[in-house]
């Protein structure tokens, strides 16, 4: 049986599909996100945003460590750490705010969507290096 909790591929893939669904629900394209990033600096203020961003910045170090130690499981642990940091971010920072009655989107926090996009890109690179195909929906 496939377990969707803990350090399993299913759990990690689920985290990635959840990240991708946020941008889909916001109705923003990659082009719109990139235009926003080029027009103004990305502002991260909440502790959860900073924690996730710092985690993503560790990616080159992790790759270097794997190359030196020849221990690819380090990448699996890194993916798990990203997933838990993202879950903390997701629970504490709204990317999209909707009207409670109508469900209509009221506010889209573009900087947070960009952080989601960066997270998804790093995770996809990790999965690719591990030879795991990603899915768009689960």
C-alpha positions in Angstrom: 0.0 0.0 0.0 1.2 3.5 -0.7 1.5 5.7 2.3 0.8 9.4 1.9 2.5 10.4 5.2 6.1 10.8 6.1 9.2 10.3 4.0 7.5 8.6 1.0 7.4 9.4 -2.7 3.6 9.7 -2.5 3.8 12.3 0.3 6.4 14.3 -1.6 4.5 14.1 -4.9 1.3 15.1 -3.1 3.1 18.2 -1.7 4.2 19.2 -5.2 0.7 18.7 -6.7 -0.8 20.8 -3.9 1.7 23.6 -4.7 0.8 23.5 -8.4 -2.9 23.7 -7.6 -2.4 27.0 -5.8 -1.3 28.8 -8.9 -4.0 27.0 -10.9 -6.7 28.2 -8.4 -5.3 31.7 -8.5 -5.7 31.8 -12.3 -2.2 33.1 -12.8 0.1 32.0 -15.6 3.8 31.6 -15.4 4.1 34.6 -17.7 2.2 36.8 -15.2 4.3 35.5 -12.3 7.5 36.3 -14.2 6.3 39.7 -15.2 5.6 40.5 -11.6 9.0 39.3 -10.5 10.7 41.5 -13.1 8.7 44.6 -12.2 9.4 44.7 -8.5 11.4 43.1 -5.8 9.9 40.0 -4.1 9.0 40.9 -0.5 9.0 38.1 2.1 8.1 39.2 5.6 6.4 36.3 7.4 8.7 33.9 9.3 7.2 31.0 7.3 8.0 32.7 4.0 11.6 33.3 5.1 12.0 29.8 6.4 10.9 28.3 3.1 13.0 30.6 1.0 16.1 29.8 3.1 15.4 26.1 2.6 15.2 26.6 -1.1 18.5 28.4 -1.1 20.2 25.3 0.3 19.6 23.4 -3.0 23.1 24.0 -4.5 24.8 23.0 -1.2 22.7 19.8 -1.1 23.7 18.9 -4.7 27.4 19.6 -3.9 27.2 17.4 -0.8 25.7 14.6 -2.8 28.4 14.9 -5.4 31.1 14.8 -2.6 29.6 12.0 -0.5 27.8 10.0 -3.3 24.8 9.6 -1.0 21.7 10.4 -3.1 19.3 9.8 -0.2 20.4 13.2 1.0 18.2 14.6 -1.8 15.2 12.6 -0.5 15.7 14.1 2.9 16.0 17.6 1.4 12.7 17.1 -0.5 11.1 16.1 2.8 12.4 19.2 4.5 11.1 21.4 1.7 7.7 19.7 1.9 7.5 20.3 5.7 8.6 23.9 5.3 6.0 24.4 2.6 3.3 22.9 4.8 4.2 25.3 7.5 4.2 28.2 5.0 0.8 27.0 3.6 -0.8 26.8 7.0 0.4 30.3 8.0 0.4 32.4 4.8 -2.5 32.7 2.5 -1.6 32.9 -1.2 -5.2 33.5 -2.3 -7.9 35.1 -0.2 -11.5 34.3 -1.3 -14.8 35.7 -0.2 -16.3 33.3 2.3 -19.8 33.5 0.9 -19.2 33.6 -2.9 -15.8 31.9 -3.2 -14.7 34.7 -5.5 -11.0 35.5 -5.3 -10.5 38.8 -3.5 -6.7 39.0 -3.1 -3.8 37.2 -4.8 -0.5 37.6 -3.0 1.9 37.5 -6.0 5.1 37.3 -3.9 3.8 34.2 -2.2 2.7 32.7 -5.5 6.3 33.3 -6.7 7.6 31.5 -3.6 5.3 28.6 -4.5 6.6 28.5 -8.0 10.2 28.5 -6.8 9.4 25.7 -4.4 7.7 23.7 -7.2 10.7 24.2 -9.5 13.2 23.0 -6.9 11.1 20.0 -6.1 10.7 19.1 -9.7 14.5 19.3 -10.2 15.0 17.0 -7.2 12.4 14.5 -8.5 14.1 14.6 -11.9 17.5 13.9 -10.4 16.0 11.0 -8.5 14.4 9.6 -11.7 10.8 10.1 -10.3 8.2 11.3 -12.7 6.0 14.0 -11.4 2.2 14.2 -11.8 0.0 17.3 -12.2 -2.9 15.9 -10.1 -3.4 13.3 -7.5 
